[in-house]
Amino acid sequence: TGLVMIKIELWLHVKGTDDQVFIERIIDLPFAPWVGLGITGLTNENSNLCEHTVRSVWWDYAKACFIVMLEPDDSDDTGRTSQEIVDTDYPSEWIRQE
């Protein structure tokens, strides 16, 4: 029997010099997430932020997945806009919430 993977929908708040945006993406984990869990590999290699920490978790019955709110990415001090941070630091699997 293969390893069962759990669908996780990640939500992330990114704050730049101009405004803030929320981005999301789907990942699979071999275990349920918990508050305080550090998740790596979510940013591009050139990003200064190498680990994201889970802030809150809840089950979405309609989507049949865990929703995970990550700690905000507000650590950028290079004067970039939120869209520049998303375009530079996050791979294309992340989509902007409207």
Secondary structure in CASP SS format (residue, H / E / C, confidence):
PFRMAT SS
TARGET T0000
AUTHOR 0000-0000-0000
METHOD secondary structure of the structure
MODEL  1
T C 1.00
G C 1.00
L C 1.00
V C 1.00
M C 1.00
I E 1.00
K E 1.00
I E 1.00
E E 1.00
L E 1.00
W E 1.00
L E 1.00
H E 1.00
V E 1.00
K E 1.00
G C 1.00
T C 1.00
D C 1.00
D C 1.00
Q E 1.00
V E 1.00
F E 1.00
I E 1.00
E E 1.00
R E 1.00
I E 1.00
I E 1.00
D E 1.00
L E 1.00
P C 1.00
F C 1.00
A C 1.00
P C 1.00
W C 1.00
V C 1.00
G C 1.00
L C 1.00
G E 1.00
I E 1.00
T E 1.00
G C 1.00
L C 1.00
T C 1.00
N C 1.00
E C 1.00
N C 1.00
S C 1.00
N C 1.00
L C 1.00
C C 1.00
E E 1.00
H E 1.00
T E 1.00
V E 1.00
R E 1.00
S E 1.00
V E 1.00
W E 1.00
W E 1.00
D E 1.00
Y C 1.00
A C 1.00
K C 1.00
A C 1.00
C E 1.00
F E 1.00
I E 1.00
V E 1.00
M E 1.00
L E 1.00
E C 1.00
P C 1.00
D E 1.00
D C 1.00
S C 1.00
D C 1.00
D C 1.00
T C 1.00
G C 1.00
R C 1.00
T C 1.00
S H 1.00
Q H 1.00
E H 1.00
I H 1.00
V H 1.00
D H 1.00
T H 1.00
D H 1.00
Y C 1.00
P C 1.00
S C 1.00
E C 1.00
W C 1.00
I E 1.00
R E 1.00
Q C 1.00
E C 1.00
END
